[in-house]
Amino acid sequence: MSFVASVYAGDAFKEYLLPSLNNADYSLVLHREFFNIKNDVRVRLEIIDERWKILLDESYQIKKN
């Protein structure tokens, strides 16, 4: 099964097709030039039993509305 991560930041939008993995770590790099942010941000992910999770890291915050 394929999953897509959608990232919004100000006026920027990008979709990332996540690979078909299982029980693995993965990361997405949000490039500063594209998203108009101060630094590149590496978002850490993991997939366990076909469920993707965003891992916590000091370089970003996760907020849920």
C-alpha beads as a LAMMPS data file, in Angstrom:
LAMMPS data file: protein, C-alpha beads

65 atoms
64 bonds

1 atom types
1 bond types

-500.0 500.0 xlo xhi
-500.0 500.0 ylo yhi
-500.0 500.0 zlo zhi

Masses

1 110.0

Atoms # bond

1 1 1 0.000 0.000 0.000
2 1 1 1.285 3.473 -0.873
3 1 1 1.147 6.453 1.436
4 1 1 1.619 10.133 0.648
5 1 1 2.776 12.753 3.146
6 1 1 1.535 16.274 2.343
7 1 1 3.557 19.184 3.713
8 1 1 2.312 22.783 3.858
9 1 1 4.404 25.772 4.930
10 1 1 3.196 29.279 4.165
11 1 1 2.756 29.402 0.387
12 1 1 4.578 26.122 -0.250
13 1 1 3.040 22.683 -0.682
14 1 1 4.723 19.397 -1.519
15 1 1 3.668 15.753 -1.509
16 1 1 6.119 12.978 -0.691
17 1 1 5.400 9.422 -1.805
18 1 1 6.510 7.236 1.079
19 1 1 8.305 4.022 0.127
20 1 1 6.828 0.569 0.538
21 1 1 8.723 -0.420 3.656
22 1 1 7.861 -2.196 6.861
23 1 1 9.558 -2.099 10.253
24 1 1 12.009 0.568 9.147
25 1 1 13.119 4.139 9.786
26 1 1 12.834 6.819 7.115
27 1 1 13.184 10.584 6.873
28 1 1 11.935 13.438 4.717
29 1 1 14.026 16.542 4.153
30 1 1 12.142 19.826 3.980
31 1 1 14.461 22.095 2.015
32 1 1 14.742 25.646 3.291
33 1 1 14.705 27.243 -0.163
34 1 1 11.489 25.521 -1.211
35 1 1 9.587 26.031 2.053
36 1 1 11.097 29.459 2.812
37 1 1 12.329 28.381 6.247
38 1 1 15.540 29.191 8.105
39 1 1 17.185 25.738 7.821
40 1 1 16.567 22.383 6.177
41 1 1 14.480 20.162 8.440
42 1 1 14.831 16.387 8.488
43 1 1 11.520 14.873 9.634
44 1 1 12.058 11.448 11.135
45 1 1 9.494 8.723 10.437
46 1 1 9.120 5.060 11.199
47 1 1 6.841 2.371 9.880
48 1 1 5.917 -0.576 12.045
49 1 1 3.279 -3.118 11.052
50 1 1 2.350 -0.909 8.067
51 1 1 1.618 2.133 10.294
52 1 1 3.614 5.323 9.692
53 1 1 4.522 7.485 12.693
54 1 1 6.306 10.820 12.924
55 1 1 9.096 10.623 15.484
56 1 1 9.844 13.469 17.860
57 1 1 13.013 15.474 17.372
58 1 1 14.515 18.695 18.758
59 1 1 14.602 20.322 15.309
60 1 1 10.799 20.459 14.808
61 1 1 7.477 20.529 16.639
62 1 1 4.364 18.509 15.910
63 1 1 1.044 20.252 16.509
64 1 1 -2.417 18.804 16.161
65 1 1 -5.522 20.972 15.808

Bonds

1 1 1 2
2 1 2 3
3 1 3 4
4 1 4 5
5 1 5 6
6 1 6 7
7 1 7 8
8 1 8 9
9 1 9 10
10 1 10 11
11 1 11 12
12 1 12 13
13 1 13 14
14 1 14 15
15 1 15 16
16 1 16 17
17 1 17 18
18 1 18 19
19 1 19 20
20 1 20 21
21 1 21 22
22 1 22 23
23 1 23 24
24 1 24 25
25 1 25 26
26 1 26 27
27 1 27 28
28 1 28 29
29 1 29 30
30 1 30 31
31 1 31 32
32 1 32 33
33 1 33 34
34 1 34 35
35 1 35 36
36 1 36 37
37 1 37 38
38 1 38 39
39 1 39 40
40 1 40 41
41 1 41 42
42 1 42 43
43 1 43 44
44 1 44 45
45 1 45 46
46 1 46 47
47 1 47 48
48 1 48 49
49 1 49 50
50 1 50 51
51 1 51 52
52 1 52 53
53 1 53 54
54 1 54 55
55 1 55 56
56 1 56 57
57 1 57 58
58 1 58 59
59 1 59 60
60 1 60 61
61 1 61 62
62 1 62 63
63 1 63 64
64 1 64 65
